[in-house]
């Protein structure tokens, strides 16, 4: 735990891009391999999913994450770091496990994720994050044509995204489909672009097939719509004197 706290302090004091000089992450075979199986139940992923998360302990293990994702789990509206609060535990565990094993490339997060000591840490941290209240504000599409983009994105979303991610962007906990409602617009756009272009090596092949034909403009529209949705869960109380929804 002392090592985790030291890393969290380091992350707060130095630029994230330079966070701790550390050996590079391992490189597991991802979607580029013909043998790739999405959400394959084995190893640390299987072990962590089988454990009951301890929220109290998860609050401690989350401290290393809060330096980037913020103590509230709100992430950054500029899309650098996603909003985590309220996300499904299964999704959180899978992404952390994938980063640790080298299936998802995230050199910024890897030095911190690798410091989780065992599958129980993954379960505890995820349980704590899932229970955080949902921030009332997040990064949205701010262009002058927002209404047009959201309308176009809604049409595309309902045709091909709703089946997996749900009518309101709630995702599916059992199938590892993330909550995307209320996620930062710029983060959504970046991730969908990376998935389409083959840079997200732990991507769901089914999603790759759907998203591959989309143009950049279409991805902007879908991201704008997704970011306009209200994330399910317990909303945080607005700060005194702040904006209310």
VOBA-1610 file (N, C-alpha, C; in pm, whole numbers, padded with zeros to 5 digits, always signed):
BEGIN
Unk+00083-00121+00000Unk+00000+00000+00000Unk+00086+00126+00000Unk+00199+00123+00074Unk+00287+00240+00075Unk+00338+00271-00065Unk+00366+00166-00141Unk+00415+00186-00277Unk+00308+00250-00363Unk+00183+00208-00345Unk+00073+00265-00421Unk+00057+00413-00390Unk+00066+00448-00261Unk+00051+00588-00221Unk+00164+00673-00277Unk+00285+00616-00276Unk+00399+00690-00331Unk+00381+00718-00479Unk+00327+00620-00551Unk+00303+00638-00694Unk+00195+00741-00718Unk+00092+00741-00635Unk-00016+00838-00650Unk+00036+00980-00630Unk+00123+00997-00530Unk+00182+01129-00505Unk+00269+01170-00623Unk+00347+01075-00675Unk+00432+01105-00791Unk+00350+01150-00909Unk+00238+01084-00932Unk+00152+01119-01045Unk+00097+01259-01032Unk+00073+01303-00910Unk+00018+01435-00887Unk+00123+01545-00903Unk+00249+01507-00890Unk+00356+01606-00890Unk+00428+01622-01023Unk+00415+01525-01112Unk+00485+01531-01240Unk+00386+01514-01353Unk+00420+01558-01473Unk+00329+01540-01587Unk+00297+01392-01605Unk+00171+01364-01637Unk+00127+01227-01651Unk+00203+01155-01761Unk+00234+01226-01868Unk+00303+01161-01980Unk+00441+01112-01942Unk+00495+01166-01834Unk+00626+01122-01789Unk+00615+01038-01664Unk+00496+00991-01634Unk+00470+00923-01508Unk+00558+00800-01493Unk+00657+00818-01410Unk+00741+00707-01369Unk+00807+00633-01484Unk+00936+00652-01495Unk+01009+00575-01594Unk+01001+00430-01553Unk+00950+00348-01637Unk+00931+00207-01602Unk+00950+00122-01726Unk+00977-00007-01705Unk+00991-00095-01821Unk+00863-00094-01903Unk+00873-00112-02035Unk+00753-00112-02119Unk+00661-00227-02084Unk+00535-00210-02115Unk+00435-00313-02087Unk+00460-00435-02174Unk+00418-00552-02128Unk+00428-00671-02213Unk+00338-00654-02334Unk+00353-00738-02431Unk+00274-00727-02555Unk+00207-00861-02583Unk+00080-00873-02545Unk+00005-00994-02574Unk-00057-00983-02713Unk-00087-01096-02773Unk-00150-01096-02906Unk-00293-01050-02894Unk-00330-00947-02972Unk-00464-00891-02968Unk-00543-00921-03093Unk-00625-00824-03130Unk-00719-00845-03241Unk-00648-00869-03375Unk-00520-00833-03381Unk-00445-00856-03504Unk-00413-01005-03524Unk-00431-01085-03420Unk-00401-01227-03427Unk-00525-01308-03465Unk-00508-01409-03548Unk-00622-01493-03588Unk-00675-01577-03472Unk-00594-01591-03367Unk-00635-01669-03249Unk-00698-01585-03140Unk-00715-01456-03165Unk-00769-01364-03065Unk-00912-01399-03026Unk-00936-01403-02896Unk-01071-01426-02843Unk-01104-01315-02745Unk-01206-01238-02777Unk-01244-01124-02694Unk-01304-01174-02562Unk-01263-01111-02451Unk-01314-01145-02318Unk-01295-01294-02287Unk-01182-01347-02324Unk-01151-01487-02295Unk-01137-01505-02145Unk-01212-01596-02089Unk-01214-01615-01944Unk-01099-01703-01898Unk-00988-01639-01867Unk-00874-01712-01815Unk-00786-01618-01735Unk-00693-01675-01660Unk-00595-01597-01587Unk-00653-01499-01488Unk-00588-01384-01481Unk-00625-01282-01383Unk-00766-01229-01404Unk-00809-01217-01528Unk-00945-01169-01555Unk-01047-01262-01491Unk-01033-01390-01514Unk-01125-01488-01459Unk-01122-01485-01306Unk-01004-01477-01248Unk-00990-01476-01103Unk-01054-01352-01041Unk-01029-01236-01099Unk-01082-01111-01044Unk-01235-01106-01052Unk-01289-01156-01162Unk-01434-01155-01178Unk-01503-01247-01078Unk-01432-01349-01031Unk-01490-01445-00937Unk-01487-01394-00793Unk-01413-01286-00768Unk-01399-01235-00632Unk-01503-01127-00601Unk-01541-01120-00475Unk-01632-01016-00428Unk-01550-00893-00392Unk-01581-00781-00452Unk-01506-00660-00427Unk-01535-00599-00291Unk-01432-00555-00223Unk-01445-00488-00094Unk-01434-00337-00118Unk-01547-00267-00105Unk-01552-00125-00137Unk-01460-00043-00047Unk-01456-00077+00080Unk-01372-00002+00174Unk-01225-00013+00136Unk-01182-00133+00104Unk-01042-00151+00063Unk-01021-00090-00075Unk-01125-00096-00159Unk-01114-00039-00292Unk-01090+00111-00291Unk-01142+00177-00188Unk-01120+00321-00176Unk-00971+00350-00159Unk-00902+00262-00089Unk-00758+00278-00069Unk-00680+00248-00197Unk-00717+00139-00263Unk-00643+00104-00385Unk-00672+00202-00499Unk-00786+00271-00492Unk-00821+00368-00596Unk-00736+00495-00587Unk-00673+00518-00475Unk-00596+00643-00458Unk-00494+00663-00569Unk-00435+00556-00615Unk-00336+00569-00723Unk-00402+00611-00854Unk-00530+00576-00870Unk-00604+00609-00991Unk-00654+00754-00990Unk-00683+00804-00868Unk-00742+00936-00854Unk-00655+01050-00901Unk-00524+01026-00908Unk-00434+01132-00954Unk-00466+01173-01097Unk-00509+01078-01179Unk-00542+01106-01319Unk-00693+01115-01341Unk-00765+01018-01286Unk-00910+01011-01308Unk-00988+01097-01208Unk-00915+01161-01117Unk-00969+01245-01010Unk-01033+01161-00899Unk-01028+01209-00776Unk-01088+01134-00664Unk-01235+01102-00687Unk-01303+01187-00762Unk-01445+01167-00790Unk-01471+01064-00898Unk-01366+01026-00972Unk-01383+00935-01085Unk-01437+01004-01209Unk-01436+01139-01208Unk-01496+01216-01317Unk-01409+01222-01442Unk-01281+01188-01433Unk-01194+01197-01549Unk-01174+01341-01593Unk-01136+01358-01720Unk-01108+01493-01773Unk-01194+01521-01895Unk-01266+01634-01897Unk-01352+01667-02011Unk-01279+01676-02144Unk-01146+01698-02140Unk-01071+01707-02266Unk-01045+01569-02327Unk-01095+01464-02262Unk-01083+01331-02318Unk-00954+01259-02285Unk-00865+01323-02211Unk-00738+01260-02175Unk-00762+01135-02092Unk-00853+01147-01995Unk-00886+01035-01908Unk-01038+01021-01900Unk-01089+00900-01913Unk-01234+00881-01913Unk-01299+00898-01776Unk-01427+00924-01777Unk-01505+00920-01654Unk-01520+00773-01616Unk-01489+00740-01492Unk-01499+00602-01445Unk-01618+00580-01352Unk-01657+00683-01279Unk-01762+00670-01178Unk-01886+00603-01235Unk-01934+00499-01168Unk-02056+00431-01210Unk-02038+00327-01319Unk-01917+00309-01368Unk-01894+00211-01475Unk-01910+00068-01419Unk-01951-00026-01503Unk-01968-00164-01460Unk-01836-00222-01409Unk-01842-00297-01299Unk-01721-00359-01245Unk-01657-00453-01347Unk-01737-00524-01422Unk-01683-00619-01519Unk-01599-00548-01625Unk-01648-00433-01669Unk-01576-00354-01771Unk-01445-00302-01713Unk-01450-00251-01592Unk-01331-00197-01527Unk-01226-00305-01506Unk-01270-00421-01456Unk-01177-00531-01433Unk-01114-00577-01564Unk-01195-00591-01667Unk-01141-00637-01796Unk-01037-00540-01851Unk-01066-00411-01846Unk-00971-00314-01902Unk-00841-00310-01823Unk-00850-00315-01690Unk-00728-00315-01610Unk-00648-00443-01634Unk-00716-00557-01640Unk-00648-00684-01665Unk-00582-00684-01803Unk-00653-00629-01902Unk-00598-00624-02039Unk-00474-00535-02046Unk-00476-00425-01974Unk-00360-00335-01973Unk-00243-00403-01903Unk-00270-00470-01793Unk-00164-00536-01717Unk-00095-00647-01796Unk-00174-00720-01877Unk-00118-00832-01951Unk-00062-00788-02087Unk-00088-00662-02126Unk-00035-00612-02253Unk-00128-00633-02371Unk-00256-00657-02342Unk-00354-00675-02449Unk-00410-00542-02496Unk-00414-00444-02406Unk-00454-00308-02442Unk-00334-00217-02418Unk-00296-00142-02520Unk-00179-00055-02510Unk-00217+00076-02442Unk-00163+00099-02323Unk-00186+00224-02251Unk-00061+00252-02167Unk+00044+00305-02231Unk+00170+00327-02160Unk+00160+00424-02043Unk+00061+00513-02046Unk+00044+00606-01934Unk-00010+00534-01811Unk-00106+00447-01832Unk-00170+00379-01720Unk-00095+00255-01673Unk-00022+00193-01761Unk+00044+00066-01726Unk+00130+00072-01600Unk+00215+00175-01582Unk+00299+00176-01462Unk+00218+00174-01332Unk+00097+00228-01338Unk+00012+00231-01219Unk-00069+00103-01206Unk-00125+00058-01317Unk-00207-00063-01315Unk-00126-00185-01271Unk+00000-00189-01308Unk+00081-00305-01273Unk+00110-00313-01124Unk+00088-00201-01052Unk+00113-00202-00908Unk+00000-00264-00828Unk-00114-00292-00892Unk-00217-00370-00824Unk-00155-00506-00795Unk-00167-00552-00672Unk-00089-00669-00633Unk-00149-00802-00676Unk-00281-00810-00689Unk-00342-00938-00724Unk-00485-00916-00775Unk-00553-01021-00818Unk-00690-01008-00869Unk-00787-00944-00770Unk-00763-00964-00640Unk-00851-00903-00540Unk-00843-00752-00547Unk-00725-00697-00574Unk-00711-00552-00590Unk-00798-00501-00704Unk-00801-00575-00814Unk-00882-00535-00929Unk-01031-00536-00891Unk-01073-00639-00819Unk-01213-00650-00778Unk-01250-00539-00680Unk-01163-00510-00584Unk-01191-00408-00484Unk-01198-00269-00547Unk-01100-00237-00630Unk-01095-00106-00694Unk-01218-00084-00782Unk-01255-00185-00856Unk-01370-00175-00947Unk-01501-00159-00869Unk-01513-00228-00758Unk-01634-00217-00677Unk-01649-00075-00622Unk-01537-00017-00582Unk-01541+00121-00530Unk-01580+00219-00640Unk-01520+00205-00756Unk-01547+00297-00868Unk-01694+00288-00911Unk-01745+00166-00922Unk-01883+00148-00965Unk-01981+00217-00870Unk-01945+00224-00743Unk-02033+00283-00643Unk-02023+00434-00630Unk-01930+00497-00701Unk-01917+00642-00693Unk-02037+00711-00757Unk-02077+00825-00701Unk-02188+00899-00760Unk-02148+00954-00897Unk-02246+00972-00983Unk-02222+01017-01120Unk-02208+01169-01123Unk-02096+01221-01173Unk-02079+01367-01182Unk-02189+01431-01265Unk-02234+01548-01224Unk-02346+01613-01294Unk-02302+01677-01425Unk-02173+01700-01442Unk-02124+01760-01566Unk-02015+01673-01628Unk-02009+01673-01760Unk-01903+01603-01830Unk-01882+01670-01966Unk-01776+01633-02034Unk-01744+01696-02161Unk-01841+01658-02272Unk-01904+01756-02331Unk-02000+01733-02440Unk-01948+01796-02570Unk-02014+01764-02680Unk-01982+01826-02808Unk-02028+01972-02800Unk-01939+02064-02832Unk-01970+02206-02812Unk-01976+02286-02941Unk-01982+02220-03054Unk-01989+02292-03181Unk-02120+02366-03198Unk-02120+02466-03286Unk-02242+02543-03311Unk-02351+02457-03373Unk-02312+02346-03432Unk-02408+02255-03496Unk-02443+02137-03406Unk-02435+02156-03275Unk-02455+02047-03181Unk-02587+01974-03201Unk-02695+02050-03218Unk-02827+01988-03233Unk-02830+01897-03357Unk-02769+01943-03466Unk-02765+01865-03590Unk-02681+01739-03571Unk-02567+01753-03507Unk-02479+01639-03486Unk-02545+01534-03396Unk-02608+01580-03290Unk-02673+01488-03197Unk-02787+01413-03266Unk-02863+01482-03348Unk-02973+01418-03421Unk-02920+01312-03517Unk-02813+01345-03589Unk-02754+01249-03682Unk-02695+01131-03607Unk-02632+01160-03493Unk-02572+01054-03412Unk-02677+00962-03353Unk-02790+01018-03316Unk-02900+00937-03261Unk-02949+00837-03364Unk-02961+00880-03486Unk-03007+00792-03593Unk-02910+00676-03613Unk-02781+00707-03619Unk-02680+00604-03637Unk-02675+00511-03516Unk-02682+00569-03398Unk-02674+00490-03274Unk-02788+00389-03266Unk-02909+00435-03296Unk-03025+00347-03283Unk-03025+00236-03388Unk-02958+00258-03499Unk-02951+00156-03604Unk-02852+00045-03570Unk-02738+00081-03510Unk-02634-00020-03495Unk-02569-00031-03357Unk-02589+00066-03270Unk-02522+00062-03139Unk-02615+00019-03026Unk-02743+00048-03042Unk-02840+00025-02935Unk-02850-00120-02893Unk-02837-00210-02988Unk-02853-00352-02958Unk-02758-00399-02848Unk-02636-00348-02849Unk-02536-00389-02748Unk-02530-00292-02630Unk-02527-00164-02659Unk-02507-00065-02553Unk-02637-00017-02489Unk-02752-00061-02543Unk-02880-00026-02481Unk-02935+00105-02532Unk-03066+00121-02519Unk-03133+00241-02570Unk-03082+00368-02506Unk-03039+00360-02381Unk-02991+00479-02310Unk-02840+00477-02284Unk-02770+00387-02352Unk-02625+00381-02335Unk-02581+00319-02204Unk-02668+00230-02147Unk-02637+00168-02017Unk-02535+00056-02027Unk-02511+00005-02147Unk-02420-00107-02161Unk-02480-00237-02112Unk-02394-00336-02091Unk-02439-00467-02043Unk-02328-00525-01955Unk-02355-00531-01827Unk-02253-00575-01731Unk-02205-00716-01756Unk-02298-00806-01786Unk-02262-00947-01805Unk-02180-00969-01932Unk-02199-00885-02032Unk-02129-00903-02159Unk-02009-00810-02176Unk-01973-00735-02071Unk-01858-00644-02074Unk-01879-00523-02164Unk-02003-00491-02198Unk-02029-00372-02278Unk-02036-00252-02184Unk-01954-00151-02204Unk-01948-00040-02109Unk-02067+00055-02114Unk-02089+00122-02002Unk-02180+00236-02000Unk-02110+00344-02082Unk-02179+00396-02184Unk-02119+00503-02264Unk-02196+00634-02249Unk-02316+00625-02194Unk-02393+00747-02170Unk-02318+00837-02072Unk-02310+00964-02106Unk-02246+01058-02014Unk-02095+01054-02012Unk-02034+00974-02100Unk-01889+00974-02109Unk-01844+01100-02182Unk-01723+01143-02159Unk-01671+01263-02225Unk-01670+01245-02377Unk-01721+01345-02447Unk-01729+01340-02593Unk-01593+01312-02658Unk-01491+01383-02617Unk-01361+01368-02682Unk-01301+01231-02656Unk-01329+01173-02539Unk-01280+01038-02511Unk-01353+00936-02599Unk-01484+00950-02611Unk-01562+00860-02695Unk-01512+00864-02839Unk-01491+00984-02890Unk-01446+01000-03028Unk-01309+00936-03048Unk-01220+00957-02952Unk-01085+00901-02964Unk-01088+00749-02962Unk-01166+00692-02872Unk-01169+00546-02863Unk-01234+00482-02985Unk-01343+00540-03034Unk-01408+00483-03152Unk-01318+00495-03275Unk-01245+00602-03285Unk-01152+00618-03396Unk-01041+00514-03389Unk-00990+00490-03268Unk-00883+00391-03251Unk-00934+00250-03281Unk-01057+00222-03240Unk-01115+00090-03268Unk-01133+00073-03419Unk-01188+00175-03484Unk-01209+00167-03629Unk-01078+00147-03704Unk-00973+00216-03657Unk-00845+00214-03728Unk-00752+00101-03685Unk-00801+00012-03597Unk-00723-00105-03558Unk-00619-00081-03452Unk-00629+00032-03380Unk-00528+00063-03278Unk-00569+00021-03137Unk-00692-00024-03120Unk-00738-00073-02989Unk-00733-00225-02996Unk-00622-00283-02951Unk-00597-00425-02976Unk-00686-00518-02894Unk-00752-00468-02791Unk-00843-00554-02714Unk-00988-00526-02750Unk-01011-00472-02869Unk-01147-00438-02911Unk-01231-00562-02937Unk-01361-00543-02923Unk-01458-00648-02954Unk-01469-00658-03107Unk-01438-00774-03165Unk-01444-00789-03312Unk-01580-00752-03370Unk-01686-00778-03295Unk-01819-00744-03344Unk-01835-00593-03360Unk-01775-00518-03268Unk-01783-00373-03277Unk-01697-00321-03391Unk-01584-00385-03411Unk-01495-00344-03520Unk-01568-00355-03654Unk-01643-00463-03672Unk-01717-00483-03798Unk-01820-00373-03819Unk-01885-00333-03708Unk-01989-00230-03718Unk-01928-00093-03748Unk-01820-00063-03681Unk-01765+00072-03685Unk-01668+00096-03801Unk-01618-00012-03861Unk-01516+00000-03966Unk-01558+00091-04082Unk-01684+00084-04130Unk-01722+00167-04246Unk-01749+00313-04212Unk-01754+00350-04085Unk-01793+00486-04047Unk-01686+00589-04086Unk-01733+00702-04134Unk-01643+00813-04164Unk-01613+00890-04035Unk-01514+00977-04042Unk-01483+01060-03926Unk-01602+01145-03884Unk-01675+01198-03981Unk-01792+01281-03950Unk-01900+01200-03878Unk-01917+01076-03919Unk-02017+00991-03854Unk-01976+00959-03710Unk-01847+00939-03688Unk-01800+00912-03552Unk-01819+01034-03463Unk-01800+01152-03520Unk-01825+01276-03444Unk-01971+01281-03402Unk-02061+01251-03494Unk-02204+01257-03465Unk-02244+01156-03358Unk-02197+01033-03371Unk-02230+00929-03272Unk-02176+00967-03135Unk-02053+01015-03130Unk-01992+01055-03003Unk-02070+01170-02940Unk-02113+01265-03023Unk-02190+01379-02972Unk-02321+01330-02910Unk-02385+01234-02974Unk-02511+01182-02921Unk-02488+01105-02791Unk-02390+01016-02790Unk-02362+00938-02670Unk-02331+01028-02551Unk-02253+01133-02575Unk-02217+01225-02467Unk-02336+01307-02420Unk-02441+01314-02501Unk-02559+01391-02462Unk-02652+01312-02370Unk-02631+01180-02363Unk-02716+01094-02280Unk-02680+01108-02132Unk-02776+01082-02046Unk-02752+01089-01901Unk-02710+00951-01851Unk-02598+00945-01784Unk-02546+00819-01733Unk-02637+00767-01623Unk-02667+00638-01624Unk-02753+00582-01518Unk-02678+00572-01386Unk-02752+00578-01276Unk-02690+00566-01145Unk-02723+00683-01056Unk-02665+00683-00938Unk-02689+00788-00839Unk-02608+00912-00874Unk-02677+01021-00905Unk-02607+01144-00943Unk-02549+01214-00821Unk-02433+01277-00840Unk-02373+01356-00733Unk-02458+01481-00707Unk-02452+01531-00588Unk-02523+01655-00556Unk-02446+01772-00616Unk-02516+01865-00684Unk-02448+01982-00741Unk-02378+02062-00630Unk-02262+02115-00663Unk-02190+02197-00565Unk-02266+02327-00542Unk-02257+02378-00422Unk-02324+02503-00389Unk-02277+02613-00481Unk-02371+02681-00546Unk-02337+02791-00636Unk-02302+02745-00775Unk-02302+02611-00798Unk-02268+02559-00929Unk-02390+02543-01016Unk-02368+02495-01138Unk-02478+02476-01231Unk-02560+02356-01188Unk-02688+02366-01210Unk-02778+02256-01178Unk-02841+02204-01306Unk-02865+02074-01306Unk-02930+02013-01422Unk-03076+01991-01391
//
